[in-house]
Amino acid sequence: MAKQRTAQNGLPAGVAAAWGLRERPGRGPARGLDVARIVRAAIAVADAEGLGAVSMSRVATEVGVSTMALYRYVEGKNDLLILMEDEAAGTPPPGPAPEEGWRAGLEHWARAYRDVLSRHLWMVRIPISTPPLSPHSVEWMELALGCLRATGLDAEEKLGVLITLNGYVRSSVSLLADIAESAGGEGGADWEELEPRYWRLLTQLTATGDFPAIKEMLASGEVETAFEEEESEGSADFAFGLALVLDGTQALIERRA
């Protein structure tokens, strides 16, 4: 998160810009250039080449201005990352009707958020340094907390549930990002190629050692299909972990009843 802060309200400059609280520059150096166009260009670079490819100079080139000209619109890379993350997150899709219950609402939230992160894997590479502050992140927070309003949990417990659920979703997508990067490092191999190789290597390495739990798992013949589903909101591995988180939340709610 950016260290620059606006004199008017103490917010990080990127957050202030996202909320429209920062003064817009006067006449710009290029016709049609604005913050929205800059952010879209930066997102396109990150989607295509990863977060490491995003720099003020690279984005300036993409929009056809000098790097110094870009600073008239965005104070620095940290602020640009805030704006990129907020734009990519977007407004969350409406959840199910309240009468469907908190669990349906949180499951919808988790799957929708995972879908966003899966489309923009670079988002999980941006360190979290503050609670939600940008407009769309606050909207996502509101949607999740709204699911828990009638559960009887206190404010701290609701936040704890949200932090745990958010952490699980981000962790699952971080795994996808790691696999994608590893596949790129393997000369373009994808996970469908890497996974069978992994199980073969693990079988070989543990064949003569004292690894009874691993050997039992491998002998079951079930692990080969553990990651076969597409990297989508319906993948079985994600659904399994999500159910564990929601089961724990349900147990907490029942204890508070």
C-alpha positions in Angstrom: 0.0 0.0 0.0 1.3 3.4 -0.9 2.9 5.6 1.8 1.9 8.8 0.1 -1.0 10.4 1.9 -3.3 13.2 0.8 -3.1 16.3 2.9 -6.9 16.7 2.9 -8.1 13.4 4.5 -5.1 11.2 5.4 -5.9 8.5 2.9 -3.3 6.8 0.8 -3.3 8.7 -2.5 -4.3 5.7 -4.5 -7.3 5.1 -2.2 -8.3 8.7 -2.4 -8.1 8.6 -6.2 -10.3 5.4 -6.3 -13.0 7.2 -4.3 -12.7 10.3 -6.4 -11.4 12.4 -3.5 -8.2 13.4 -5.2 -8.1 16.5 -7.5 -7.9 15.5 -11.1 -5.0 17.0 -13.1 -5.6 19.9 -15.3 -5.3 19.6 -19.0 -3.3 16.4 -19.6 -0.3 15.9 -21.9 -2.3 13.6 -24.3 -5.8 13.9 -25.5 -8.1 11.3 -24.0 -5.7 10.3 -21.3 -7.2 9.8 -17.8 -6.7 7.6 -14.8 -9.2 5.0 -16.0 -7.3 4.6 -19.3 -4.0 4.3 -17.4 -5.4 1.7 -15.1 -6.9 -0.4 -17.9 -3.5 -0.4 -19.7 -1.8 -1.5 -16.5 -4.3 -4.3 -16.0 -3.8 -5.5 -19.6 0.0 -5.7 -19.0 -0.4 -7.6 -15.7 -2.9 -10.0 -17.2 -0.6 -10.8 -20.2 2.8 -10.7 -18.5 2.3 -10.8 -14.8 2.7 -8.2 -12.1 6.4 -7.9 -12.5 6.0 -6.4 -15.9 4.0 -3.5 -14.6 6.1 -0.3 -14.1 5.3 3.4 -14.5 7.6 3.5 -17.5 6.0 0.4 -19.2 2.4 1.8 -18.6 3.5 5.2 -19.9 4.7 3.5 -23.1 1.4 1.6 -23.4 -0.7 4.9 -23.2 1.8 6.8 -25.4 3.2 9.4 -22.9 6.4 10.0 -21.0 6.9 8.5 -17.6 7.0 11.9 -16.0 3.7 12.7 -17.7 2.1 9.7 -16.1 2.9 11.0 -12.6 0.4 13.8 -13.3 -2.3 11.2 -13.0 -0.9 8.6 -10.6 1.6 9.5 -7.8 3.5 6.2 -8.1 3.5 2.5 -8.7 2.0 1.7 -5.3 -1.0 3.9 -6.0 -1.3 2.4 -9.4 -1.5 -1.1 -7.9 -4.3 0.1 -5.6 -6.2 1.4 -8.5 -5.6 -1.7 -10.6 -6.7 -4.1 -7.8 -9.9 -2.1 -7.2 -10.8 -1.9 -10.9 -10.1 -5.6 -11.4 -12.2 -6.6 -8.4 -15.2 -4.6 -9.6 -18.6 -4.6 -8.0 -19.4 -8.0 -6.5 -22.4 -9.8 -8.2 -25.6 -9.8 -6.2 -25.8 -12.7 -3.8 -28.8 -15.1 -3.2 -31.9 -13.9 -1.4 -31.4 -13.5 2.4 -33.9 -16.3 3.1 -31.5 -18.7 1.5 -29.3 -18.3 4.6 -25.8 -17.2 5.5 -24.1 -20.3 4.1 -25.5 -19.8 0.6 -24.5 -16.2 0.7 -20.9 -16.8 1.8 -20.5 -19.7 -0.7 -21.6 -17.3 -3.5 -19.2 -14.7 -2.2 -16.2 -17.1 -2.1 -16.9 -18.5 -5.5 -17.4 -15.0 -7.1 -14.2 -13.7 -5.5 -12.2 -16.7 -6.6 -13.5 -16.2 -10.1 -12.2 -12.6 -10.1 -8.8 -13.6 -8.7 -8.5 -16.5 -11.2 -9.0 -14.1 -14.1 -6.4 -11.8 -12.7 -3.8 -14.0 -11.0 -1.5 -11.1 -10.4 -4.0 -9.8 -7.7 -2.8 -12.4 -5.2 0.8 -11.2 -5.7 0.0 -7.7 -4.3 0.7 -7.8 -0.5 -2.2 -7.1 1.8 -1.0 -4.3 4.1 -4.3 -2.7 5.2 -8.0 -3.8 5.7 -10.3 -3.0 2.7 -10.3 0.7 1.9 -10.9 1.0 -1.8 -14.5 1.3 -3.1 -14.9 -2.1 -4.6 -13.1 -3.9 -1.8 -15.5 -2.2 0.7 -18.4 -3.4 -1.4 -17.1 -7.0 -1.3 -16.7 -6.6 2.5 -20.2 -5.3 2.8 -21.6 -8.3 0.9 -19.8 -10.9 3.1 -20.7 -9.2 6.4 -24.3 -8.8 5.2 -24.6 -12.6 5.0 -23.7 -12.8 8.7 -26.0 -10.2 10.1 -28.7 -12.6 11.4 -26.3 -15.3 12.7 -25.9 -14.0 16.2 -22.1 -13.6 15.9 -20.6 -10.5 17.3 -18.6 -8.0 15.3 -15.2 -9.5 16.0 -16.4 -13.0 15.1 -17.9 -11.8 11.9 -14.7 -10.1 10.9 -12.8 -13.3 11.9 -15.1 -15.4 9.6 -14.5 -12.9 6.7 -10.7 -12.9 7.3 -10.6 -16.7 7.3 -12.8 -17.1 4.2 -10.8 -14.4 2.3 -7.6 -16.1 3.3 -8.8 -19.4 2.0 -9.9 -18.0 -1.3 -6.7 -16.1 -1.9 -4.6 -19.2 -0.8 -6.4 -21.4 -3.3 -5.8 -18.9 -6.1 -2.2 -18.4 -5.1 -1.7 -22.1 -5.7 -3.1 -21.7 -9.2 -0.7 -18.8 -9.7 2.2 -20.8 -8.5 1.3 -23.6 -10.8 0.9 -21.2 -13.8 4.4 -19.8 -13.1 5.9 -23.2 -12.7 4.3 -24.4 -15.9 5.8 -21.4 -17.7 9.2 -22.3 -16.2 8.8 -25.8 -17.6 8.8 -24.7 -21.2 5.1 -24.1 -21.5 4.0 -27.3 -19.8 0.6 -27.1 -18.2 -0.7 -28.7 -15.0 -2.2 -31.6 -17.0 1.4 -32.5 -17.9 3.0 -31.7 -14.6 0.5 -33.5 -12.3 1.1 -37.1 -13.6 4.8 -36.4 -13.4 4.5 -35.3 -9.8 2.6 -38.5 -8.7 5.1 -40.7 -10.5 8.1 -38.9 -8.8 6.4 -39.1 -5.4 5.7 -42.8 -5.9 9.4 -43.4 -6.8 10.8 -41.3 -4.0 8.6 -42.9 -1.2 8.8 -46.5 -2.5 11.5 -47.6 -0.1 11.1 -45.2 2.8 8.9 -45.1 5.9 5.9 -43.2 4.5 2.8 -45.3 5.2 0.3 -42.5 5.0 1.6 -41.3 1.6 1.8 -44.9 0.3 -1.8 -45.6 1.4 -2.9 -42.4 -0.4 -1.1 -43.3 -3.6 -2.4 -46.9 -3.5 -6.0 -45.7 -3.4 -5.8 -44.5 -7.0 -7.9 -41.5 -6.0 -5.2 -38.8 -6.0 -4.6 -38.8 -9.7 -8.0 -37.1 -10.2 -7.7 -34.6 -7.3 -6.8 -31.7 -9.7 -8.3 -32.9 -12.9 -11.2 -30.4 -12.8 -10.8 -27.1 -14.6 -9.5 -24.3 -12.6 -13.0 -22.9 -12.1 -15.4 -22.1 -9.4 -16.7 -25.7 -9.5 -13.4 -27.5 -8.9 -13.8 -30.2 -6.3 -10.6 -29.4 -4.4 -11.8 -25.8 -3.9 -15.3 -26.9 -2.9 -13.9 -29.4 -0.4 -11.9 -26.7 1.4 -14.7 -24.2 1.2 -17.0 -26.7 2.9 -14.5 -27.1 5.7 -14.4 -23.3 6.3 -18.2 -23.0 6.2 -18.7 -26.1 8.5 -16.4 -24.4 11.0 -18.5 -21.2 10.7 -21.7 -23.2 11.2 -20.3 -24.8 14.4 -19.4 -21.3 15.7 -22.9 -20.0 15.0 -24.5 -23.0 16.7 -22.3 -22.5 19.8 -23.5 -18.9 19.9 -27.2 -19.8 19.5 
